[in-house]
Amino acid sequence: MAQTMVKGRATCSICGKEKIAYKCGGCSRDYCFNHLEEHRQTLGKQFDEIENDRDQFHRALVERKEVQKPFPLIQQVDKWEEDSIKKIKQTAEECRQTLIEHKNKHFIEIEKKLSQLTEQLKQNRQENDFNEIDLDGFKMKLTKLTEELDQQSNIRIQQDSTSFINKLSVIVLPEILQENNFNETDSNQITTKLTEKLDQPRNISIQKGSTSFINKSPVIVSSGNCDLISKLMRECIYKRT
């Protein structure tokens, strides 16, 4: 508070009397000598309150850092992660079941063909009725069964361009305007603004974009007249923007 003595007399803003007065450089009011110290004491008490509020805020900041209270935006990211993982696991399980079902069906078909070949071999052996043509036919059937066992030609995994999980972005805005507003704020509102900044930064937000983050990868099984299609997670690339 800057003090400037005003020549002549002025009305004291406290007692209302016309006296030699001193003008306060902060509130621009006039105070007589008797009440000037009272005004300074009032300002001192207000300053003490600000220091006390500052100390309380500092303790809250330290406690918040130590306790690691959940940050709302981090909770939002965690929820997105949880939902995405749930979708991925569900999709992967559906695809696994499709692959297992097809594999079992494939083995059953091979066992059925092998059983038929075994019966033919047993019958021809018992009757001792076979020649080079029969032997070549048996070899060809056995070779074909071996190829079918090693490679399933009617199943494949195909990547789909359809969006499966949208990418999550963290948007951080410049704090220049906020700092200017903070400097112009009345001292009585400083603690409130600091508490708001501690609880929730205003310059940061979560945005769900329409950009495809994880594409579908269907499992396509060609079998007769129908296709069995299930989704499969392929690759997850997290890019922080």
Secondary structure, 3 states (H helix, E strand, C coil): CCEEEEEEEEECCCCCCEEEEEEECCCCCEEEHHHHHHHHHHHHHHHHHHHHHHHHHHHHHHHHHHHCCCCHHHHHHHHHHHHHHHHHHHHHHHHHHHHHHHHHHHHHHHHHHHHHHHHHHHHHHHHCCCCHHHHHHHHHHHHHHHHHHHCCCCEEECCCCCEEEEEEEEEECCCHHHHHHHHCCCHHHHHHHHHHHHHCCCCEEEEEEEEEEEEECCEEEEECCEEEEECCECCCCCCCC
